[in-house]
């Protein structure tokens, strides 16, 4: 019997509101809004620029007021936010 593999922890679309400092302040994911308590880390990925599928994203590791940690990513090319736990 062959079992299909499935991806774990797949990023999901998120609605992110930025604060005055232009960093995530509020995130709506899984149908509920939650405030960002703090941004723990920020990094950028600019890869495969020479290919048909370049990647250009800005990542924010955040902690929500509920204690949940998320990685939010702004996809610069697709102009959308994703959240990953």
NORURMO-V837418 format. One record per residue. RES is the residue in one letter. PSI is psi in whole degrees, -180 to 180 (999 if undefined). NEAR is the number of other ideal C-beta (glycine too) atoms within 12 Angstrom. D_FIRST is the distance of its C-alpha to the first C-alpha in Angstrom with 2 decimals. Layout:
BEGIN
res: <RES & RES>
psi: <PSI & PSI>
near: <NEAR & NEAR>
d_first: <D_FIRST & D_FIRST>
END
This chain:
BEGIN
res: <X & X & X & X & X & X & X & X & X & X & X & X & X & X & X & X & X & X & X & X & X & X & X & X & X & X & X & X & X & X & X & X & X & X & X & X & X & X & X & X & X & X & X & X & X & X & X & X & X & X & X & X & X & X & X & X & X & X & X & X & X & X & X & X & X & X & X & X & X & X & X & X & X & X & X & X & X & X & X & X & X & X & X & X & X>
psi: <131 & 131 & 137 & 140 & 145 & 147 & 139 & 151 & 44 & 135 & 143 & 151 & 144 & 153 & 115 & 133 & 134 & 151 & -175 & -27 & 6 & 24 & 157 & 132 & -27 & 137 & 134 & 116 & 151 & 38 & 26 & 140 & 143 & 140 & 146 & 123 & -45 & 156 & 120 & -32 & 154 & 138 & 161 & 147 & 124 & 99 & 161 & 31 & -20 & -8 & -179 & -15 & 69 & 158 & 126 & 105 & 152 & 126 & 143 & 120 & 122 & 157 & 127 & 164 & -21 & -5 & -10 & 137 & 135 & 156 & 118 & 139 & 134 & 114 & 106 & -38 & -40 & -7 & 55 & 156 & 145 & 150 & 142 & 132 & 999>
near: <3 & 4 & 5 & 6 & 6 & 7 & 9 & 8 & 12 & 11 & 23 & 22 & 20 & 32 & 21 & 33 & 19 & 20 & 18 & 7 & 12 & 14 & 25 & 37 & 24 & 23 & 41 & 23 & 28 & 18 & 12 & 15 & 18 & 28 & 21 & 33 & 21 & 21 & 27 & 19 & 17 & 21 & 16 & 16 & 19 & 16 & 14 & 13 & 13 & 9 & 8 & 8 & 11 & 16 & 20 & 19 & 27 & 28 & 29 & 35 & 24 & 37 & 23 & 32 & 17 & 17 & 13 & 22 & 23 & 36 & 33 & 43 & 32 & 29 & 24 & 19 & 19 & 16 & 11 & 18 & 31 & 28 & 35 & 26 & 21>
d_first: <0.00 & 3.80 & 6.51 & 9.87 & 12.79 & 15.88 & 19.41 & 21.42 & 25.14 & 25.52 & 29.24 & 30.54 & 33.79 & 36.83 & 40.48 & 42.63 & 46.39 & 48.39 & 51.36 & 54.77 & 53.51 & 50.85 & 48.03 & 45.49 & 47.28 & 45.18 & 41.54 & 39.92 & 36.17 & 33.96 & 36.93 & 39.50 & 42.19 & 42.73 & 45.51 & 44.94 & 46.78 & 46.70 & 45.21 & 43.93 & 43.20 & 43.37 & 42.12 & 41.72 & 39.20 & 40.49 & 38.06 & 37.10 & 40.45 & 40.60 & 37.41 & 36.57 & 34.76 & 37.15 & 36.60 & 39.59 & 39.10 & 41.16 & 39.38 & 40.86 & 39.52 & 41.18 & 41.64 & 42.17 & 44.83 & 42.13 & 41.04 & 37.78 & 37.30 & 35.99 & 35.85 & 37.45 & 37.47 & 39.86 & 38.51 & 41.79 & 40.64 & 38.88 & 41.42 & 39.06 & 38.16 & 34.76 & 34.06 & 31.44 & 31.31>
END
